[in-house]
Amino acid sequence: MPVPVPRQRDIPATESGPGSQSALNLLVIEDDPAGGLTVPEILDADGHRIRLRSARNLTEAARLLTPDVHCVLLDLALPHGSAGPADGADPLGALRQVLRIAPRHAVLVLTSEGDAERAAEAVRVGAQDFLFRDELDGRLLNRAIRYAVERKRADIAQYKLAESKLHAQENARLERGLLPHPLLEGSDLRFAARYRPGRSRALLGGDFYDTVRTPDGTVHAMIGDVCGHGPDEAALGVELRIAWRALTLAGLCGDDLLATLQEVLEVERPCEEIFATLCTVDIAPDGRRAGLCLAGHPAPLISRPGRPARLLPYENSGPALGLLPRARWPRRQVELGGTWSLMLYTDGLIEGRIGPGRERLGQDGMVEMINRHLDDGLSGEGLLEASVTEARRLNGGELTDDVAVVLLSRAEG
């Protein structure tokens, strides 16, 4: 019969460490527990008596295996299961069952000196150490228990570290797949971006961006923000970005593009309260002019040599996507000049607090911050990294909202 798996607390004694309790607890599993441990008293390094629990079979052991048990001592001569000899098809069957029901506990095995080969195999299967029954005494058992507990803790820590590294690698691969790869081949524009989700341990938030160059030489850039911070909003942001890229490459622009994106949002959003802000820019092939559409989104920031950075003026923006049916989004022509940098951003960058009060960084504070970094000679990736880092510092910690920033730059001549 299968041995029932006991319900355990989140942190067993092995993980919390032997020094966290006044005494070590040992669960002994053998047919005649008194026969194997004949020493009158077993003391740990602090002089506390090691507490013994005895189980005559695996079913009884499963009931006694509570989280405060530090170590399990299994007699390899124990019958495998509730009946039958242990020297059947699998001589380590009892050990395998113990390891299954006690995956986070240290395990020692007890055997005869003439069975050294099976004892070594038990360690290869998963036991922390083995002891010979004829040589067992209190001092040896105490040392073996402490060694097994510490080794199990090290094994668990190593496993968690490896698991964490694997998770980070998988996250990085997934994030690279979800975040866009700008399509700017043939363009003289430089591209930089920074992305930081607001949710702890999240891969992506509701912010999204993209940049593509169409066959006529026009460079199209976009940044957007789905309201909310959950996985549904993040998924919707990815859908809107992919839809924007497909529609842009198909030749749509301005109001026609945003109207179609609103239809996509209305179909894909999980509830009618969800909306998205958007900023789109289409830069002419000569790089000196751009068309700008805003759907409830903050205006981009432009910087030119010898002049302070400023927000692009835009008083006639349209509503966020998903708020008003049959809305319109007028496109405004903007003169960029020969050498310039254009920064698109989401409101996560400007809504962080300044110090412990309620004051926000805001657009004016952001422009001031960018100008300081420009005066220090920063540009491209360095400018974006410094800006996001300073916004976090001013906020007194991690920003609660998602942050996306895109920087397009052109140098004439």
C-alpha positions as CSV (number, residue, x, y, z in Angstrom):
1,M,0.0,0.0,0.0
2,P,1.3,3.5,-0.7
3,V,2.5,5.5,2.3
4,P,0.3,8.6,2.9
5,V,2.2,11.9,2.5
6,P,1.8,14.0,5.7
7,R,0.7,17.6,5.6
8,Q,3.7,19.8,6.6
9,R,4.2,23.5,7.4
10,D,6.0,25.6,4.9
11,I,9.4,25.7,6.7
12,P,10.6,22.3,8.2
13,A,13.1,22.2,11.0
14,T,15.9,21.2,8.5
15,E,15.5,24.5,6.7
16,S,15.2,26.6,9.8
17,G,18.4,25.2,11.2
18,P,19.3,23.0,14.2
19,G,20.2,26.0,16.3
20,S,16.7,27.5,16.0
21,Q,15.2,25.1,18.6
22,S,16.4,24.0,22.0
23,A,16.9,20.3,21.0
24,L,17.3,18.2,17.9
25,N,14.4,15.9,17.0
26,L,15.2,12.5,15.4
27,L,12.7,10.1,13.9
28,V,13.9,6.5,14.0
29,I,12.3,4.0,11.7
30,E,13.1,0.3,12.4
31,D,11.3,-2.8,13.5
32,D,12.8,-2.7,17.0
33,P,13.8,0.9,17.6
34,A,15.2,0.1,21.1
35,G,17.5,-2.5,19.6
36,G,19.5,-0.1,17.4
37,L,19.9,2.8,19.9
38,T,21.2,1.3,23.1
39,V,23.1,4.4,24.4
40,P,21.5,5.8,27.6
41,E,21.4,9.4,26.4
42,I,22.2,11.3,23.2
43,L,23.3,14.9,23.7
44,D,23.7,17.6,21.1
45,A,26.6,20.1,21.0
46,D,24.8,22.4,23.4
47,G,24.2,19.7,26.0
48,H,20.5,19.3,25.1
49,R,19.1,15.8,24.9
50,I,18.2,14.7,21.4
51,R,14.6,13.8,21.3
52,L,13.8,10.5,19.8
53,R,10.6,9.4,18.0
54,S,10.2,5.8,17.0
55,A,8.2,4.3,14.2
56,R,8.0,0.6,13.4
57,N,6.9,1.0,9.7
58,L,6.5,3.7,7.1
59,T,2.8,4.3,7.7
60,E,3.5,5.1,11.3
61,A,6.6,7.2,10.3
62,A,4.4,9.3,7.9
63,R,2.2,10.3,10.9
64,L,5.2,11.2,13.0
65,L,7.0,13.2,10.4
66,T,6.1,16.7,11.5
67,P,8.1,19.8,10.5
68,D,9.9,20.0,13.8
69,V,11.7,16.7,13.0
70,H,15.3,17.5,12.0
71,C,16.5,14.1,10.8
72,V,15.2,10.7,9.9
73,L,17.2,7.5,10.8
74,L,16.1,4.6,8.7
75,D,17.1,1.0,9.3
76,L,17.7,-0.5,5.8
77,A,16.6,-3.8,7.1
78,L,13.0,-2.4,7.5
79,P,10.5,-4.3,5.4
80,H,9.5,-2.3,2.3
81,G,5.9,-1.4,2.9
82,S,3.6,-2.7,5.6
83,A,4.7,-6.4,5.0
84,G,7.2,-8.4,3.1
85,P,11.1,-8.6,3.2
86,A,13.3,-5.7,2.2
87,D,15.5,-7.9,0.0
88,G,12.9,-8.1,-2.8
89,A,13.1,-6.4,-6.2
90,D,14.3,-3.1,-4.8
91,P,16.5,-3.5,-1.7
92,L,16.3,0.3,-1.2
93,G,12.5,0.5,-1.6
94,A,12.0,1.7,2.0
95,L,14.5,4.4,1.6
96,R,12.9,5.6,-1.7
97,Q,9.6,5.9,0.1
98,V,11.1,7.8,3.0
99,L,12.7,10.2,0.5
100,R,9.3,10.6,-1.2
101,I,7.4,11.5,2.0
102,A,10.3,13.5,3.5
103,P,11.8,15.4,0.6
104,R,13.0,18.3,2.8
105,H,14.3,16.4,5.8
106,A,17.8,15.0,6.4
107,V,17.9,11.2,6.1
108,L,20.5,8.8,7.7
109,V,20.5,5.1,7.0
110,L,21.4,2.4,9.5
111,T,22.9,-0.9,8.3
112,S,25.3,-3.7,9.2
113,E,29.0,-3.3,8.6
114,G,28.9,-6.2,6.1
115,D,26.4,-4.3,4.0
116,A,28.7,-1.3,3.1
117,E,27.9,-1.5,-0.6
118,R,24.2,-1.0,-0.1
119,A,24.9,1.8,2.4
120,A,27.0,3.6,-0.2
121,E,24.2,3.1,-2.8
122,A,21.7,4.6,-0.3
123,V,23.8,7.8,-0.2
124,R,23.8,7.9,-4.0
125,V,20.0,7.5,-4.0
126,G,19.6,10.5,-1.7
127,A,20.5,9.7,1.9
128,Q,22.8,12.2,3.6
129,D,25.0,9.6,5.3
130,F,25.1,6.0,6.6
131,L,25.9,4.5,10.0
132,F,26.9,0.9,10.9
133,R,24.7,-0.6,13.6
134,D,27.6,-2.3,15.4
135,E,29.6,1.0,15.8
136,L,26.7,3.2,16.8
137,D,27.1,5.4,19.9
138,G,25.8,8.7,21.2
139,R,28.8,10.8,20.1
140,L,28.9,9.3,16.6
141,L,25.1,9.6,16.1
142,N,25.2,13.2,17.3
143,R,27.9,14.1,14.8
144,A,26.1,12.3,12.0
145,I,22.8,14.0,12.7
146,R,24.3,17.5,12.8
147,Y,26.3,16.7,9.6
148,A,23.2,15.4,7.8
149,V,21.0,18.4,8.8
150,E,23.6,20.9,7.7
151,R,24.3,19.0,4.4
152,K,20.5,18.8,3.7
153,R,20.2,22.6,4.3
154,A,23.1,23.2,1.9
155,D,21.5,20.9,-0.7
156,I,18.2,22.8,-0.4
157,A,19.9,26.1,-0.6
158,Q,21.9,25.0,-3.7
159,Y,18.7,23.7,-5.3
160,K,16.9,27.0,-4.6
161,L,19.8,28.9,-6.1
162,A,19.8,26.8,-9.2
163,E,16.1,27.0,-9.5
164,S,16.3,30.8,-9.1
165,K,18.9,31.1,-11.8
166,L,16.9,28.9,-14.1
167,H,13.8,31.0,-13.4
168,A,15.7,34.2,-14.2
169,Q,17.0,32.7,-17.4
170,E,13.5,31.7,-18.5
171,N,12.2,35.1,-17.5
172,A,14.9,36.8,-19.6
173,R,14.2,34.6,-22.6
174,L,10.4,35.2,-22.3
175,E,10.9,39.0,-21.8
176,R,13.1,39.1,-24.9
177,G,10.3,37.4,-26.8
178,L,7.6,39.7,-25.6
179,L,9.5,43.0,-25.8
180,P,9.9,44.3,-29.3
181,H,12.9,44.3,-31.5
182,P,13.0,47.6,-33.4
183,L,12.9,47.4,-37.2
184,L,15.1,50.3,-38.2
185,E,17.3,48.8,-40.9
186,G,18.3,51.4,-43.4
187,S,17.5,54.3,-41.0
188,D,20.0,56.8,-39.6
189,L,18.1,57.1,-36.4
190,R,19.5,55.8,-33.1
191,F,17.1,53.9,-30.8
192,A,17.3,53.3,-27.0
193,A,14.6,52.0,-24.6
194,R,14.2,51.2,-20.9
195,Y,11.4,49.1,-19.5
196,R,10.6,48.3,-15.8
197,P,7.3,46.6,-14.8
198,G,5.7,47.9,-11.6
199,R,4.5,44.5,-10.3
200,S,7.1,42.6,-8.2
201,R,8.8,39.8,-10.1
202,A,6.6,40.6,-13.2
203,L,8.0,40.1,-16.7
204,L,5.9,42.8,-18.3
205,G,3.3,45.4,-17.1
206,G,0.6,47.2,-19.0
207,D,3.1,49.5,-20.8
208,F,4.2,48.8,-24.3
209,Y,6.2,50.3,-27.1
210,D,7.5,49.6,-30.6
211,T,9.4,51.1,-33.5
212,V,9.4,50.1,-37.2
213,R,10.6,51.6,-40.5
214,T,8.2,51.2,-43.5
215,P,9.4,50.7,-47.1
216,D,8.9,54.4,-47.9
217,G,11.6,55.3,-45.3
218,T,9.2,56.6,-42.7
219,V,10.1,55.6,-39.1
220,H,7.0,54.9,-36.9
221,A,7.3,54.9,-33.1
222,M,4.7,54.2,-30.5
223,I,4.4,54.0,-26.7
224,G,1.3,53.1,-24.8
225,D,-0.1,52.3,-21.3
226,V,-3.0,49.9,-20.5
227,C,-4.7,51.0,-17.2
228,G,-4.1,48.5,-14.4
229,H,-1.1,46.4,-13.4
230,G,-2.1,42.8,-13.6
231,P,-1.3,40.0,-16.0
232,D,-4.4,40.6,-18.1
233,E,-3.3,44.2,-18.7
234,A,0.2,43.1,-19.6
235,A,-1.2,40.6,-22.1
236,L,-3.5,43.3,-23.6
237,G,-0.5,45.6,-24.0
238,V,1.4,42.9,-25.9
239,E,-1.7,42.4,-28.2
240,L,-2.0,46.1,-28.9
241,R,1.7,46.4,-29.7
242,I,1.6,43.5,-32.1
243,A,-1.6,44.9,-33.7
244,W,0.1,48.3,-34.0
245,R,3.1,46.8,-35.8
246,A,0.9,44.8,-38.2
247,L,-1.3,47.7,-39.0
248,T,1.6,50.1,-39.5
249,L,3.4,47.8,-41.8
250,A,0.1,47.4,-43.7
251,G,0.1,51.1,-44.3
252,L,-2.3,52.6,-41.7
253,C,-1.3,55.8,-39.9
254,G,-2.8,58.4,-37.6
255,D,-6.5,58.4,-37.0
256,D,-7.2,55.3,-39.1
257,L,-4.6,53.3,-37.2
258,L,-5.9,54.5,-33.7
259,A,-9.5,53.8,-34.6
260,T,-8.6,50.2,-35.6
261,L,-6.6,49.7,-32.4
262,Q,-9.6,50.8,-30.4
263,E,-11.6,48.1,-32.1
264,V,-8.9,45.6,-31.1
265,L,-8.9,46.8,-27.5
266,E,-12.7,46.6,-27.3
267,V,-12.6,43.0,-28.4
268,E,-9.7,41.8,-26.3
269,R,-10.1,43.7,-23.0
270,P,-11.3,41.6,-20.1
271,C,-13.9,44.3,-19.0
272,E,-15.3,47.5,-20.4
273,E,-13.6,49.7,-17.8
274,I,-10.1,48.9,-19.3
275,F,-8.7,51.6,-21.5
276,A,-5.3,52.5,-23.0
277,T,-3.4,55.7,-23.7
278,L,-1.2,55.9,-26.7
279,C,1.4,58.2,-28.4
280,T,2.3,57.6,-32.0
281,V,5.0,59.4,-34.0
282,D,5.7,59.0,-37.7
283,I,9.1,60.6,-38.7
284,A,9.5,61.6,-42.4
285,P,12.3,59.9,-44.4
286,D,14.4,63.0,-44.3
287,G,14.2,63.0,-40.4
288,R,13.3,66.6,-40.2
289,R,9.5,66.4,-39.7
290,A,7.1,64.2,-37.8
291,G,3.4,63.5,-37.4
292,L,2.2,63.2,-33.8
293,C,-1.0,61.6,-32.5
294,L,-1.9,61.5,-28.8
295,A,-4.7,59.4,-27.3
296,G,-4.9,60.6,-23.7
297,H,-1.1,60.2,-23.4
298,P,1.5,62.7,-22.2
299,A,3.3,64.6,-25.0
300,P,6.9,63.6,-26.0
301,L,9.9,65.6,-25.0
302,I,12.3,66.9,-27.6
303,S,15.9,68.1,-27.1
304,R,18.1,70.0,-29.6
305,P,21.7,71.1,-29.4
306,G,22.2,74.4,-27.6
307,R,18.6,74.5,-26.4
308,P,17.0,73.0,-23.3
309,A,14.7,70.0,-23.7
310,R,11.0,70.8,-23.8
311,L,7.7,69.1,-24.2
312,L,6.2,69.1,-27.7
313,P,3.1,71.4,-27.7
314,Y,-0.1,69.5,-28.3
315,E,-3.3,70.9,-27.2
316,N,-5.7,69.0,-29.5
317,S,-5.2,65.4,-28.4
318,G,-7.8,62.7,-28.6
319,P,-9.2,60.5,-25.8
320,A,-7.6,57.3,-24.5
321,L,-8.5,54.2,-26.5
322,G,-11.6,52.5,-25.2
323,L,-13.3,55.5,-23.6
324,L,-15.5,57.0,-26.4
325,P,-17.0,55.2,-29.4
326,R,-16.3,56.7,-32.8
327,A,-13.6,59.0,-31.3
328,R,-11.2,61.0,-33.5
329,W,-7.4,61.5,-33.0
330,P,-6.1,64.4,-35.0
331,R,-2.5,64.2,-36.3
332,R,-0.3,67.3,-35.8
333,Q,2.7,68.1,-37.9
334,V,5.9,68.8,-35.8
335,E,9.2,70.3,-37.1
336,L,12.1,68.4,-35.6
337,G,15.1,70.1,-37.3
338,G,18.4,68.4,-38.3
339,T,19.8,67.1,-35.0
340,W,17.5,66.1,-32.2
341,S,16.4,63.5,-29.7
342,L,12.8,62.6,-29.1
343,M,11.8,60.9,-25.9
344,L,8.5,59.0,-25.5
345,Y,7.5,57.8,-22.0
346,T,4.7,56.5,-20.0
347,D,3.2,58.2,-16.9
348,G,5.0,55.8,-14.6
349,L,8.1,58.0,-15.0
350,I,6.4,61.2,-13.9
351,E,3.9,59.9,-11.3
352,G,6.6,58.8,-8.7
353,R,6.7,60.9,-5.5
354,I,9.4,63.3,-4.5
355,G,10.4,62.4,-1.0
356,P,8.1,61.4,1.8
357,G,5.3,63.9,0.9
358,R,2.5,63.7,-1.7
359,E,4.2,65.8,-4.4
360,R,4.8,64.0,-7.7
361,L,7.7,64.4,-10.1
362,G,5.3,65.5,-12.9
363,Q,6.2,66.6,-16.4
364,D,7.9,69.8,-15.3
365,G,10.1,67.9,-12.9
366,M,10.9,65.3,-15.5
367,V,12.0,68.0,-18.0
368,E,14.2,69.6,-15.3
369,M,15.7,66.2,-14.6
370,I,16.4,65.4,-18.2
371,N,18.0,68.8,-18.8
372,R,20.4,68.2,-15.8
373,H,21.4,64.8,-17.4
374,L,21.9,66.4,-20.8
375,D,24.1,69.1,-19.2
376,D,26.2,66.3,-17.8
377,G,26.7,65.0,-21.3
378,L,24.4,61.9,-21.1
379,S,22.7,60.6,-24.1
380,G,21.1,57.4,-25.4
381,E,21.0,54.4,-23.1
382,G,22.9,56.3,-20.4
383,L,20.3,59.1,-20.4
384,L,17.4,56.7,-20.0
385,E,19.1,54.7,-17.3
386,A,20.0,57.8,-15.3
387,S,16.5,59.2,-15.6
388,V,14.7,56.0,-14.4
389,T,17.3,55.5,-11.6
390,E,16.8,59.1,-10.4
391,A,13.0,58.8,-10.5
392,R,13.3,55.7,-8.3
393,R,15.6,57.5,-5.9
394,L,13.3,60.5,-5.6
395,N,10.4,58.1,-5.0
396,G,12.3,56.5,-2.1
397,G,12.2,53.1,-3.7
398,E,10.8,51.1,-6.5
399,L,8.2,52.9,-8.6
400,T,4.7,51.4,-8.2
401,D,3.6,52.0,-11.8
402,D,5.1,50.4,-14.9
403,V,7.7,52.6,-16.7
404,A,8.6,52.5,-20.4
405,V,10.9,55.1,-22.1
406,V,11.9,55.2,-25.7
407,L,14.5,57.6,-27.2
408,L,15.0,58.2,-30.9
409,S,17.9,60.4,-31.9
410,R,19.2,61.9,-35.2
411,A,22.5,63.7,-35.9
412,E,22.6,65.7,-39.1
413,G,25.7,65.6,-41.2
